[in-house]
Amino acid sequence: MLVHSRTGKWTLWVLFLLLFLPLFALPLFVILAASFAGHWSGVLPSDFTAAHYTAATRGESLQALITSLVTAVTASLLALAVGTWGALGAHALPRPLRRVLDALFVLPVAVPSVVVGLAVLVAFSQPPVLLNGTRWIVILAHTVLVTAFAYQSVSAAVLRLDPAYEQAAASLGARPAYVLWRVRLPLLLPSLTAAAGLCFALSMGELSATMMLYPPDWVPLPVQIYAATDRGSLFTGSALAVVLMAATLLVLFAVARIRTRASYR
């Protein structure tokens, strides 16, 4: 820490707790408490029950969770492939062209996500590429929204790579494709896994663009949460939100373990 005195450290911890608890921890605690509540007419909930989780892990809710997981995994892999390809390609370009490519990749996150959803809806509702009414238009919108984060993460990692490894491999007669697959990508693996985790988390929570695009047979869990709370089922919606958070955290923990092993390699 930058502060070395005991008084300064305690002051920073107190300020951190004063900011963290009301802004981050308290809202999550309220959601968790509401997911077990049967009634909430006072300061604290009452009539605790696990029935909301029974509804949140069966039928349409379970299908919505699977839909979110499939959408997030597919969109993350596509975004990682496109973002990595763009970052590696941009690294070899002159600086003016690299800035143009950076702007193109960052553009989807520079505008509201509902605008991206509308753009995808208009672009792919007519032949020759007709995706409206299918699951692929939702996956495509999520991919467009999260690719910028994959591109930025990998671009930062590419700039930090030591070119000596690639030069040594090339001097020994390795072809460019071999250098890419056996040298550059393994060195980038920790950043690739971090980018994949970020893309997955963002896709799991995406709602605005999804609301404009999802077909009746492909309803992600955030849409299910919105529908439950809109009907006044706040406790069931809270249970669905906890399930969404738990599923996202489990996947992120798995990605973190992969990243740790990649870093040790």
Buried (B, 14 or more C-beta within 10 A) or exposed (E): EEEEEEEEEEEEEEEEEEEEEEEEEEEEEEBBBBBBBEEBEEEEBEEEEEEBBEBBEEEEBBBBBEBBBBBBBBBBBBBBEBBBEBBBEBBEEEEEEBEEBBEEBBEBBEEEBBBBBBBBBEEBBEEEEEBBBBBBBBBBBBBBBBBBBBBBBBBEBBEEBEEEBBEEBBEEEBEEEEBBEEBBEEBBBBBBBBBBBBBBBBBBBBBBBBBBBBEEEBBBBBBBBBBBBEEEBBBBBBBBBBBBBEBBEEBBEEBEEBBEEBEEE
